[in-house]
Amino acid sequence: MLETVFRIISTLIMFYSYALIIYILLSWFPNAKESSFGQTLAKLCEPYLEPFRKIIPPLGMIDISPLVAILVLNFARSGLATLYTMIA
């Protein structure tokens, strides 16, 4: 039972990371963020990205805060796996 919970959480973190990557890539295409798909991703991703954008200033025209946000998610996923191996 506990293994299932950890796997579900890990999978959700992985899919959310993919959603963030797709959302970031949408900025490369004109008007992509204004599409219904882009707006849906914005509603999912912006609340998570906003605190990182407040802390990490852009480097010129490049915003690295989404990269840091994805790294934090990956560290959380790794930490979750480590926690599971310690408990199990």
Jmol script that loads the backbone (N, CA, C; Angstrom):
load data "model"
ATOM      1  N   MET A   1       0.821  -1.195   0.000  1.00  0.00           N
ATOM      2  CA  MET A   1       0.000   0.000   0.000  1.00  0.00           C
ATOM      3  C   MET A   1       0.868   1.264   0.000  1.00  0.00           C
ATOM      4  N   LEU A   2       1.856   1.292   0.875  1.00  0.00           N
ATOM      5  CA  LEU A   2       2.737   2.450   0.960  1.00  0.00           C
ATOM      6  C   LEU A   2       3.540   2.632  -0.328  1.00  0.00           C
ATOM      7  N   GLU A   3       3.943   1.520  -0.913  1.00  0.00           N
ATOM      8  CA  GLU A   3       4.683   1.583  -2.175  1.00  0.00           C
ATOM      9  C   GLU A   3       3.836   2.226  -3.269  1.00  0.00           C
ATOM     10  N   THR A   4       2.568   1.888  -3.305  1.00  0.00           N
ATOM     11  CA  THR A   4       1.660   2.446  -4.299  1.00  0.00           C
ATOM     12  C   THR A   4       1.538   3.957  -4.134  1.00  0.00           C
ATOM     13  N   VAL A   5       1.415   4.416  -2.902  1.00  0.00           N
ATOM     14  CA  VAL A   5       1.306   5.852  -2.635  1.00  0.00           C
ATOM     15  C   VAL A   5       2.567   6.574  -3.101  1.00  0.00           C
ATOM     16  N   PHE A   6       3.738   6.016  -2.772  1.00  0.00           N
ATOM     17  CA  PHE A   6       4.993   6.630  -3.196  1.00  0.00           C
ATOM     18  C   PHE A   6       5.121   6.639  -4.720  1.00  0.00           C
ATOM     19  N   ARG A   7       4.715   5.582  -5.359  1.00  0.00           N
ATOM     20  CA  ARG A   7       4.787   5.540  -6.831  1.00  0.00           C
ATOM     21  C   ARG A   7       3.845   6.551  -7.469  1.00  0.00           C
ATOM     22  N   ILE A   8       2.658   6.690  -6.923  1.00  0.00           N
ATOM     23  CA  ILE A   8       1.698   7.652  -7.466  1.00  0.00           C
ATOM     24  C   ILE A   8       2.236   9.074  -7.319  1.00  0.00           C
ATOM     25  N   ILE A   9       2.762   9.401  -6.138  1.00  0.00           N
ATOM     26  CA  ILE A   9       3.312  10.738  -5.916  1.00  0.00           C
ATOM     27  C   ILE A   9       4.502  10.985  -6.835  1.00  0.00           C
ATOM     28  N   SER A  10       5.370  10.002  -6.975  1.00  0.00           N
ATOM     29  CA  SER A  10       6.529  10.131  -7.846  1.00  0.00           C
ATOM     30  C   SER A  10       6.107  10.340  -9.297  1.00  0.00           C
ATOM     31  N   THR A  11       5.109   9.604  -9.733  1.00  0.00           N
ATOM     32  CA  THR A  11       4.604   9.743 -11.101  1.00  0.00           C
ATOM     33  C   THR A  11       3.970  11.109 -11.314  1.00  0.00           C
ATOM     34  N   LEU A  12       3.225  11.600 -10.340  1.00  0.00           N
ATOM     35  CA  LEU A  12       2.617  12.925 -10.455  1.00  0.00           C
ATOM     36  C   LEU A  12       3.691  14.010 -10.544  1.00  0.00           C
ATOM     37  N   ILE A  13       4.742  13.882  -9.758  1.00  0.00           N
ATOM     38  CA  ILE A  13       5.845  14.853  -9.824  1.00  0.00           C
ATOM     39  C   ILE A  13       6.493  14.808 -11.204  1.00  0.00           C
ATOM     40  N   MET A  14       6.682  13.608 -11.752  1.00  0.00           N
ATOM     41  CA  MET A  14       7.290  13.472 -13.067  1.00  0.00           C
ATOM     42  C   MET A  14       6.414  14.128 -14.139  1.00  0.00           C
ATOM     43  N   PHE A  15       5.105  13.874 -14.105  1.00  0.00           N
ATOM     44  CA  PHE A  15       4.203  14.475 -15.087  1.00  0.00           C
ATOM     45  C   PHE A  15       4.135  15.994 -14.939  1.00  0.00           C
ATOM     46  N   TYR A  16       4.209  16.490 -13.710  1.00  0.00           N
ATOM     47  CA  TYR A  16       4.201  17.927 -13.495  1.00  0.00           C
ATOM     48  C   TYR A  16       5.481  18.551 -14.050  1.00  0.00           C
ATOM     49  N   SER A  17       6.599  17.857 -13.912  1.00  0.00           N
ATOM     50  CA  SER A  17       7.859  18.324 -14.503  1.00  0.00           C
ATOM     51  C   SER A  17       7.729  18.417 -16.016  1.00  0.00           C
ATOM     52  N   TYR A  18       7.107  17.419 -16.626  1.00  0.00           N
ATOM     53  CA  TYR A  18       6.886  17.448 -18.070  1.00  0.00           C
ATOM     54  C   TYR A  18       5.985  18.616 -18.457  1.00  0.00           C
ATOM     55  N   ALA A  19       4.949  18.868 -17.654  1.00  0.00           N
ATOM     56  CA  ALA A  19       4.053  19.992 -17.934  1.00  0.00           C
ATOM     57  C   ALA A  19       4.823  21.313 -17.868  1.00  0.00           C
ATOM     58  N   LEU A  20       5.723  21.437 -16.908  1.00  0.00           N
ATOM     59  CA  LEU A  20       6.540  22.647 -16.814  1.00  0.00           C
ATOM     60  C   LEU A  20       7.437  22.809 -18.041  1.00  0.00           C
ATOM     61  N   ILE A  21       8.036  21.729 -18.481  1.00  0.00           N
ATOM     62  CA  ILE A  21       8.901  21.785 -19.662  1.00  0.00           C
ATOM     63  C   ILE A  21       8.103  22.207 -20.889  1.00  0.00           C
ATOM     64  N   ILE A  22       6.935  21.631 -21.067  1.00  0.00           N
ATOM     65  CA  ILE A  22       6.084  21.997 -22.204  1.00  0.00           C
ATOM     66  C   ILE A  22       5.677  23.465 -22.104  1.00  0.00           C
ATOM     67  N   TYR A  23       5.335  23.903 -20.906  1.00  0.00           N
ATOM     68  CA  TYR A  23       4.937  25.296 -20.703  1.00  0.00           C
ATOM     69  C   TYR A  23       6.083  26.249 -21.048  1.00  0.00           C
ATOM     70  N   ILE A  24       7.289  25.881 -20.653  1.00  0.00           N
ATOM     71  CA  ILE A  24       8.458  26.702 -20.963  1.00  0.00           C
ATOM     72  C   ILE A  24       8.694  26.736 -22.478  1.00  0.00           C
ATOM     73  N   LEU A  25       8.556  25.599 -23.134  1.00  0.00           N
ATOM     74  CA  LEU A  25       8.771  25.541 -24.582  1.00  0.00           C
ATOM     75  C   LEU A  25       7.727  26.350 -25.352  1.00  0.00           C
ATOM     76  N   LEU A  26       6.547  26.501 -24.776  1.00  0.00           N
ATOM     77  CA  LEU A  26       5.502  27.290 -25.441  1.00  0.00           C
ATOM     78  C   LEU A  26       5.923  28.747 -25.617  1.00  0.00           C
ATOM     79  N   SER A  27       6.818  29.225 -24.757  1.00  0.00           N
ATOM     80  CA  SER A  27       7.251  30.619 -24.881  1.00  0.00           C
ATOM     81  C   SER A  27       8.086  30.841 -26.141  1.00  0.00           C
ATOM     82  N   TRP A  28       8.559  29.797 -26.751  1.00  0.00           N
ATOM     83  CA  TRP A  28       9.360  29.918 -27.964  1.00  0.00           C
ATOM     84  C   TRP A  28       8.500  30.109 -29.208  1.00  0.00           C
ATOM     85  N   PHE A  29       7.222  29.831 -29.094  1.00  0.00           N
ATOM     86  CA  PHE A  29       6.323  29.908 -30.253  1.00  0.00           C
ATOM     87  C   PHE A  29       5.348  31.066 -30.074  1.00  0.00           C
ATOM     88  N   PRO A  30       5.203  31.904 -31.088  1.00  0.00           N
ATOM     89  CA  PRO A  30       4.301  33.057 -30.970  1.00  0.00           C
ATOM     90  C   PRO A  30       2.860  32.626 -30.717  1.00  0.00           C
ATOM     91  N   ASN A  31       2.229  33.278 -29.783  1.00  0.00           N
ATOM     92  CA  ASN A  31       0.814  33.087 -29.438  1.00  0.00           C
ATOM     93  C   ASN A  31       0.490  31.704 -28.883  1.00  0.00           C
ATOM     94  N   ALA A  32       1.474  30.887 -28.600  1.00  0.00           N
ATOM     95  CA  ALA A  32       1.185  29.545 -28.085  1.00  0.00           C
ATOM     96  C   ALA A  32       0.623  29.594 -26.669  1.00  0.00           C
ATOM     97  N   LYS A  33       1.119  30.526 -25.856  1.00  0.00           N
ATOM     98  CA  LYS A  33       0.622  30.633 -24.481  1.00  0.00           C
ATOM     99  C   LYS A  33      -0.794  31.196 -24.428  1.00  0.00           C
ATOM    100  N   GLU A  34      -1.221  31.858 -25.502  1.00  0.00           N
ATOM    101  CA  GLU A  34      -2.571  32.409 -25.542  1.00  0.00           C
ATOM    102  C   GLU A  34      -3.607  31.377 -25.994  1.00  0.00           C
ATOM    103  N   SER A  35      -3.156  30.236 -26.477  1.00  0.00           N
ATOM    104  CA  SER A  35      -4.099  29.187 -26.879  1.00  0.00           C
ATOM    105  C   SER A  35      -4.758  28.595 -25.635  1.00  0.00           C
ATOM    106  N   SER A  36      -5.813  27.838 -25.841  1.00  0.00           N
ATOM    107  CA  SER A  36      -6.506  27.240 -24.693  1.00  0.00           C
ATOM    108  C   SER A  36      -5.597  26.247 -23.969  1.00  0.00           C
ATOM    109  N   PHE A  37      -4.771  25.531 -24.725  1.00  0.00           N
ATOM    110  CA  PHE A  37      -3.814  24.605 -24.117  1.00  0.00           C
ATOM    111  C   PHE A  37      -2.789  25.376 -23.280  1.00  0.00           C
ATOM    112  N   GLY A  38      -2.286  26.475 -23.840  1.00  0.00           N
ATOM    113  CA  GLY A  38      -1.314  27.301 -23.128  1.00  0.00           C
ATOM    114  C   GLY A  38      -1.900  27.922 -21.870  1.00  0.00           C
ATOM    115  N   GLN A  39      -3.137  28.346 -21.938  1.00  0.00           N
ATOM    116  CA  GLN A  39      -3.794  28.935 -20.771  1.00  0.00           C
ATOM    117  C   GLN A  39      -4.031  27.894 -19.682  1.00  0.00           C
ATOM    118  N   THR A  40      -4.374  26.686 -20.088  1.00  0.00           N
ATOM    119  CA  THR A  40      -4.556  25.607 -19.113  1.00  0.00           C
ATOM    120  C   THR A  40      -3.238  25.295 -18.420  1.00  0.00           C
ATOM    121  N   LEU A  41      -2.163  25.191 -19.203  1.00  0.00           N
ATOM    122  CA  LEU A  41      -0.852  24.947 -18.602  1.00  0.00           C
ATOM    123  C   LEU A  41      -0.441  26.101 -17.694  1.00  0.00           C
ATOM    124  N   ALA A  42      -0.768  27.329 -18.078  1.00  0.00           N
ATOM    125  CA  ALA A  42      -0.437  28.487 -17.248  1.00  0.00           C
ATOM    126  C   ALA A  42      -1.134  28.396 -15.896  1.00  0.00           C
ATOM    127  N   LYS A  43      -2.391  27.969 -15.890  1.00  0.00           N
ATOM    128  CA  LYS A  43      -3.118  27.827 -14.626  1.00  0.00           C
ATOM    129  C   LYS A  43      -2.489  26.756 -13.738  1.00  0.00           C
ATOM    130  N   LEU A  44      -1.901  25.739 -14.348  1.00  0.00           N
ATOM    131  CA  LEU A  44      -1.257  24.678 -13.580  1.00  0.00           C
ATOM    132  C   LEU A  44       0.157  25.045 -13.138  1.00  0.00           C
ATOM    133  N   CYS A  45       0.884  25.730 -13.997  1.00  0.00           N
ATOM    134  CA  CYS A  45       2.322  25.941 -13.767  1.00  0.00           C
ATOM    135  C   CYS A  45       2.665  27.259 -13.086  1.00  0.00           C
ATOM    136  N   GLU A  46       1.958  28.323 -13.399  1.00  0.00           N
ATOM    137  CA  GLU A  46       2.316  29.640 -12.870  1.00  0.00           C
ATOM    138  C   GLU A  46       2.295  29.719 -11.342  1.00  0.00           C
ATOM    139  N   PRO A  47       1.325  29.110 -10.644  1.00  0.00           N
ATOM    140  CA  PRO A  47       1.379  29.197  -9.176  1.00  0.00           C
ATOM    141  C   PRO A  47       2.654  28.582  -8.580  1.00  0.00           C
ATOM    142  N   TYR A  48       3.186  27.570  -9.214  1.00  0.00           N
ATOM    143  CA  TYR A  48       4.426  26.958  -8.740  1.00  0.00           C
ATOM    144  C   TYR A  48       5.645  27.787  -9.152  1.00  0.00           C
ATOM    145  N   LEU A  49       5.621  28.353 -10.356  1.00  0.00           N
ATOM    146  CA  LEU A  49       6.773  29.109 -10.860  1.00  0.00           C
ATOM    147  C   LEU A  49       6.899  30.501 -10.242  1.00  0.00           C
ATOM    148  N   GLU A  50       5.801  31.079  -9.819  1.00  0.00           N
ATOM    149  CA  GLU A  50       5.815  32.452  -9.326  1.00  0.00           C
ATOM    150  C   GLU A  50       6.789  32.687  -8.163  1.00  0.00           C
ATOM    151  N   PRO A  51       6.818  31.840  -7.129  1.00  0.00           N
ATOM    152  CA  PRO A  51       7.786  32.081  -6.044  1.00  0.00           C
ATOM    153  C   PRO A  51       9.238  32.026  -6.516  1.00  0.00           C
ATOM    154  N   PHE A  52       9.529  31.159  -7.465  1.00  0.00           N
ATOM    155  CA  PHE A  52      10.897  31.079  -7.997  1.00  0.00           C
ATOM    156  C   PHE A  52      11.244  32.350  -8.771  1.00  0.00           C
ATOM    157  N   ARG A  53      10.287  32.897  -9.488  1.00  0.00           N
ATOM    158  CA  ARG A  53      10.534  34.121 -10.252  1.00  0.00           C
ATOM    159  C   ARG A  53      10.753  35.319  -9.333  1.00  0.00           C
ATOM    160  N   LYS A  54      10.140  35.286  -8.143  1.00  0.00           N
ATOM    161  CA  LYS A  54      10.345  36.367  -7.185  1.00  0.00           C
ATOM    162  C   LYS A  54      11.745  36.306  -6.578  1.00  0.00           C
ATOM    163  N   ILE A  55      12.282  35.106  -6.427  1.00  0.00           N
ATOM    164  CA  ILE A  55      13.585  34.923  -5.780  1.00  0.00           C
ATOM    165  C   ILE A  55      14.734  35.050  -6.770  1.00  0.00           C
ATOM    166  N   ILE A  56      14.578  34.475  -7.959  1.00  0.00           N
ATOM    167  CA  ILE A  56      15.668  34.406  -8.933  1.00  0.00           C
ATOM    168  C   ILE A  56      15.422  35.428 -10.046  1.00  0.00           C
ATOM    169  N   PRO A  57      16.275  36.448 -10.122  1.00  0.00           N
ATOM    170  CA  PRO A  57      16.091  37.441 -11.186  1.00  0.00           C
ATOM    171  C   PRO A  57      16.518  36.882 -12.541  1.00  0.00           C
ATOM    172  N   PRO A  58      15.930  37.386 -13.619  1.00  0.00           N
ATOM    173  CA  PRO A  58      16.344  36.933 -14.953  1.00  0.00           C
ATOM    174  C   PRO A  58      17.767  37.376 -15.272  1.00  0.00           C
ATOM    175  N   LEU A  59      18.452  36.563 -16.047  1.00  0.00           N
ATOM    176  CA  LEU A  59      19.795  36.895 -16.514  1.00  0.00           C
ATOM    177  C   LEU A  59      19.651  37.507 -17.906  1.00  0.00           C
ATOM    178  N   GLY A  60      19.555  38.806 -17.956  1.00  0.00           N
ATOM    179  CA  GLY A  60      19.296  39.471 -19.228  1.00  0.00           C
ATOM    180  C   GLY A  60      17.879  39.147 -19.676  1.00  0.00           C
ATOM    181  N   MET A  61      17.772  38.511 -20.831  1.00  0.00           N
ATOM    182  CA  MET A  61      16.454  38.118 -21.346  1.00  0.00           C
ATOM    183  C   MET A  61      16.124  36.671 -21.022  1.00  0.00           C
ATOM    184  N   ILE A  62      16.988  36.005 -20.293  1.00  0.00           N
ATOM    185  CA  ILE A  62      16.796  34.585 -19.997  1.00  0.00           C
ATOM    186  C   ILE A  62      16.312  34.413 -18.565  1.00  0.00           C
ATOM    187  N   ASP A  63      15.186  33.744 -18.423  1.00  0.00           N
ATOM    188  CA  ASP A  63      14.609  33.450 -17.115  1.00  0.00           C
ATOM    189  C   ASP A  63      14.998  32.024 -16.734  1.00  0.00           C
ATOM    190  N   ILE A  64      15.864  31.881 -15.748  1.00  0.00           N
ATOM    191  CA  ILE A  64      16.305  30.537 -15.341  1.00  0.00           C
ATOM    192  C   ILE A  64      15.483  29.965 -14.188  1.00  0.00           C
ATOM    193  N   SER A  65      14.526  30.745 -13.684  1.00  0.00           N
ATOM    194  CA  SER A  65      13.724  30.256 -12.564  1.00  0.00           C
ATOM    195  C   SER A  65      12.955  28.970 -12.882  1.00  0.00           C
ATOM    196  N   PRO A  66      12.427  28.773 -14.105  1.00  0.00           N
ATOM    197  CA  PRO A  66      11.769  27.492 -14.386  1.00  0.00           C
ATOM    198  C   PRO A  66      12.730  26.302 -14.301  1.00  0.00           C
ATOM    199  N   LEU A  67      13.976  26.519 -14.697  1.00  0.00           N
ATOM    200  CA  LEU A  67      14.963  25.450 -14.590  1.00  0.00           C
ATOM    201  C   LEU A  67      15.192  25.080 -13.130  1.00  0.00           C
ATOM    202  N   VAL A  68      15.309  26.079 -12.280  1.00  0.00           N
ATOM    203  CA  VAL A  68      15.488  25.826 -10.851  1.00  0.00           C
ATOM    204  C   VAL A  68      14.246  25.127 -10.279  1.00  0.00           C
ATOM    205  N   ALA A  69      13.074  25.544 -10.725  1.00  0.00           N
ATOM    206  CA  ALA A  69      11.834  24.924 -10.253  1.00  0.00           C
ATOM    207  C   ALA A  69      11.776  23.445 -10.631  1.00  0.00           C
ATOM    208  N   ILE A  70      12.214  23.119 -11.823  1.00  0.00           N
ATOM    209  CA  ILE A  70      12.238  21.716 -12.259  1.00  0.00           C
ATOM    210  C   ILE A  70      13.268  20.929 -11.452  1.00  0.00           C
ATOM    211  N   LEU A  71      14.412  21.528 -11.195  1.00  0.00           N
ATOM    212  CA  LEU A  71      15.432  20.856 -10.371  1.00  0.00           C
ATOM    213  C   LEU A  71      14.914  20.580  -8.966  1.00  0.00           C
ATOM    214  N   VAL A  72      14.172  21.524  -8.394  1.00  0.00           N
ATOM    215  CA  VAL A  72      13.590  21.320  -7.067  1.00  0.00           C
ATOM    216  C   VAL A  72      12.610  20.146  -7.093  1.00  0.00           C
ATOM    217  N   LEU A  73      11.806  20.065  -8.135  1.00  0.00           N
ATOM    218  CA  LEU A  73      10.888  18.928  -8.256  1.00  0.00           C
ATOM    219  C   LEU A  73      11.642  17.608  -8.359  1.00  0.00           C
ATOM    220  N   ASN A  74      12.734  17.599  -9.131  1.00  0.00           N
ATOM    221  CA  ASN A  74      13.516  16.373  -9.268  1.00  0.00           C
ATOM    222  C   ASN A  74      14.194  15.986  -7.958  1.00  0.00           C
ATOM    223  N   PHE A  75      14.670  16.994  -7.207  1.00  0.00           N
ATOM    224  CA  PHE A  75      15.238  16.695  -5.890  1.00  0.00           C
ATOM    225  C   PHE A  75      14.167  16.139  -4.952  1.00  0.00           C
ATOM    226  N   ALA A  76      12.971  16.682  -5.028  1.00  0.00           N
ATOM    227  CA  ALA A  76      11.873  16.182  -4.199  1.00  0.00           C
ATOM    228  C   ALA A  76      11.539  14.740  -4.564  1.00  0.00           C
ATOM    229  N   ARG A  77      11.536  14.460  -5.842  1.00  0.00           N
ATOM    230  CA  ARG A  77      11.259  13.090  -6.298  1.00  0.00           C
ATOM    231  C   ARG A  77      12.347  12.124  -5.824  1.00  0.00           C
ATOM    232  N   SER A  78      13.606  12.562  -5.912  1.00  0.00           N
ATOM    233  CA  SER A  78      14.715  11.734  -5.436  1.00  0.00           C
ATOM    234  C   SER A  78      14.641  11.540  -3.923  1.00  0.00           C
ATOM    235  N   GLY A  79      14.312  12.612  -3.229  1.00  0.00           N
ATOM    236  CA  GLY A  79      14.162  12.518  -1.773  1.00  0.00           C
ATOM    237  C   GLY A  79      13.040  11.588  -1.382  1.00  0.00           C
ATOM    238  N   LEU A  80      11.984  11.613  -2.147  1.00  0.00           N
ATOM    239  CA  LEU A  80      10.857  10.709  -1.895  1.00  0.00           C
ATOM    240  C   LEU A  80      11.287   9.258  -2.086  1.00  0.00           C
ATOM    241  N   ALA A  81      12.073   8.998  -3.122  1.00  0.00           N
ATOM    242  CA  ALA A  81      12.570   7.635  -3.367  1.00  0.00           C
ATOM    243  C   ALA A  81      13.487   7.200  -2.240  1.00  0.00           C
ATOM    244  N   THR A  82      14.341   8.104  -1.778  1.00  0.00           N
ATOM    245  CA  THR A  82      15.241   7.778  -0.670  1.00  0.00           C
ATOM    246  C   THR A  82      14.455   7.506   0.599  1.00  0.00           C
ATOM    247  N   LEU A  83      13.455   8.328   0.850  1.00  0.00           N
ATOM    248  CA  LEU A  83      12.607   8.126   2.023  1.00  0.00           C
ATOM    249  C   LEU A  83      11.916   6.769   1.976  1.00  0.00           C
ATOM    250  N   TYR A  84      11.426   6.426   0.799  1.00  0.00           N
ATOM    251  CA  TYR A  84      10.751   5.124   0.662  1.00  0.00           C
ATOM    252  C   TYR A  84      11.713   3.978   0.943  1.00  0.00           C
ATOM    253  N   THR A  85      12.949   4.055   0.429  1.00  0.00           N
ATOM    254  CA  THR A  85      13.892   2.966   0.681  1.00  0.00           C
ATOM    255  C   THR A  85      14.266   2.879   2.143  1.00  0.00           C
ATOM    256  N   MET A  86      14.259   4.012   2.850  1.00  0.00           N
ATOM    257  CA  MET A  86      14.569   3.997   4.287  1.00  0.00           C
ATOM    258  C   MET A  86      13.426   3.382   5.080  1.00  0.00           C
ATOM    259  N   ILE A  87      12.203   3.656   4.660  1.00  0.00           N
ATOM    260  CA  ILE A  87      11.030   3.152   5.385  1.00  0.00           C
ATOM    261  C   ILE A  87      10.783   1.683   5.081  1.00  0.00           C
ATOM    262  N   ALA A  88      10.926   1.300   3.826  1.00  0.00           N
ATOM    263  CA  ALA A  88      10.580  -0.064   3.411  1.00  0.00           C
ATOM    264  C   ALA A  88      11.637  -1.068   3.793  1.00  0.00           C
TER     265      ALA A  88
END
end "model"
wireframe off; spacefill off
backbone 0.3
color backbone group
